[in-house]
Amino acid sequence: MIKLRGGGNPFYALLVIAGVAFVITACAYGVMAFRQARPDSQPIAESDTSLLGIMDRHGTLILGGQIGLLAVLTMGAMGTDEYWEKRAQRKNEQRNAAAGSPRQQE
């Protein structure tokens, strides 16, 4: 599990992971499309289990699902950002109170 420093918003880590997966999927889809657009290319067989074969059969569905996931995670990050900031601030205040140090002004 990814531990965020300072108790940050976990949606940010999920967004990075989903974004990297989307970039890889989009690049694979682009390679597949360019290979099929060449006049001398061999068609991708239905039984092909390589990444390009999977992208040929299910690429638009996978990309659409990833865009939907990115949208949900983005809304989650924006919607919960204030909560995570307040939580981190409370933890810092508790830590400062336990250490006996005065609250630092920003």
RAFEN-V228148 format. One record per backbone hydrogen bond with DSSP energy under -1.0 kcal/mol. NH is the residue of the N-H (numbers start at 0). CO is the residue of the C=O. If there is no record, write none. Layout:
nh=NH co=CO
nh=NH co=CO
//
This chain:
nh=6 co=3
nh=11 co=8
nh=13 co=9
nh=14 co=10
nh=15 co=11
nh=16 co=12
nh=17 co=13
nh=18 co=14
nh=19 co=15
nh=20 co=16
nh=21 co=17
nh=22 co=18
nh=23 co=19
nh=24 co=20
nh=25 co=21
nh=26 co=22
nh=27 co=23
nh=28 co=24
nh=29 co=25
nh=30 co=26
nh=31 co=27
nh=32 co=28
nh=33 co=29
nh=34 co=30
nh=35 co=31
nh=36 co=32
nh=40 co=37
nh=47 co=44
nh=53 co=49
nh=54 co=50
nh=55 co=51
nh=56 co=52
nh=57 co=53
nh=58 co=54
nh=61 co=57
nh=62 co=58
nh=63 co=59
nh=64 co=60
nh=65 co=61
nh=66 co=62
nh=67 co=63
nh=68 co=64
nh=69 co=65
nh=70 co=66
nh=71 co=67
nh=72 co=68
nh=73 co=69
nh=74 co=70
nh=75 co=71
nh=76 co=72
nh=77 co=73
nh=78 co=74
nh=79 co=75
nh=83 co=79
nh=84 co=80
nh=85 co=81
nh=86 co=82
nh=87 co=83
nh=88 co=84
nh=89 co=85
nh=90 co=86
nh=91 co=87
nh=92 co=88
nh=93 co=89
nh=94 co=90
nh=95 co=91
nh=96 co=92
nh=97 co=93
nh=98 co=94
nh=100 co=95
//
